[in-house]
């Protein structure tokens, strides 16, 4: 559909578009989930042939008297923000059951229903997609796409390009450019203000729509800031509780756990799960996830970190950059059905990202902010991979060091280094 006619904005193509089309060909209904303002409605409208906005006041009246009428329309039919009326789930399920034709409905939502009514009733009928905020490849006006993750899995190596190395200021600009589609054309000051407003709305309104929050918004803001300081790390709830006791002296670990769970239900927090391969050594694999916020610019806004602060604080910049890489790997591998996990063992050997595909292929990724750190990243990858039982797990399809300021290079041992700006689906 023409999004410009419906909502007044041209559609900006997304990586998820091909995933959505393939999903509509395979299932009766597709559910697109993700944080508010991540672009779900626009993506779904672009693919749909009819639509209804469930949060429209007039539609609310129809839900009370004739809910089945909302399903009438040319397929695929979009039910936007369906979770406002959870009873629509079963109506869609029955409609899908009544006809074998795929691609009947698209449902979008920015929060999981509190009672999780979808857990047992959608099997075989619905496919779920996660729409994250835009990757750097999607945000760039003229992406080069010099390093395709799909090509790397197929054994195709990129050509060397020494001129591909960005400078530090452009890396900072990329981190601070929000991946929320409505914000990518704003100035840095405007986008920072919008992100602060987003965090205000989240703490004052969004969370309270799905749960009874007994703490004031300032406590949730402090928790989000604590998460921002700890993105891409295996932070504990005990540490997070300690971080926010200046504004909530009696807060306990259980409450922190509940709040983080609510932020996950709103897709503001995403857990990067651990990878558990077969090992040659006696090391034990750590099983704690790493937590990331919805977007690196969101994390920077939670910390009050602008360009000047990040130039002076390379440690914080490095943490935000690693989170940006994990975010983009998750987006760019979605057409392949890829998952992004991490590896760490009891000997403190670790790999920042393991990208694995349903067919068992996997790639190892190390993240380094500075281009000159490439050799250290490659050495770290080699040290960990030697203790993985590749007879059982298979050899990695690729070894990649993603940098902020480095060029595109392939070593004699076929290890690739590339800046984040060069990564493509």
Secondary structure, DSSP 8 states (H G I E B T S, - for coil): --HHHHHS------THHHHHHHHHHH-SEEEEE--TTSSHHHHHHHH-SEEEETTSHHHHHHHHH-GGGGG-SSSSEEEETGGGGTTHHHHHHHHHHH---S--EEEEESS--TT-TTTTT-TTTEEEEE--S--HHHHSTT----EEHHHHHTT-----BGGG---HHHHHHHHHS--SGGGTTS-HHHHHHHHHHHHHHIIIIIHHHHS---S-HHHHHHHHHHHHHTTTB---HHHHHHHHTTT-TT--HHHHHHHHHHHHHTTSEEEE-B----BSSS--B----EEEES-HHHHHHHHT--HHHHHH-HHHHHHHHHHHHHHHHHHHTGGGT-EEEEEEBTT--EEEEEEE-TTS-EEEEEEESSGGGHHHHHHHHHHHHTTB-HHHH---SEEEEEESS--BEE-TT-EEEEEGGGEE-
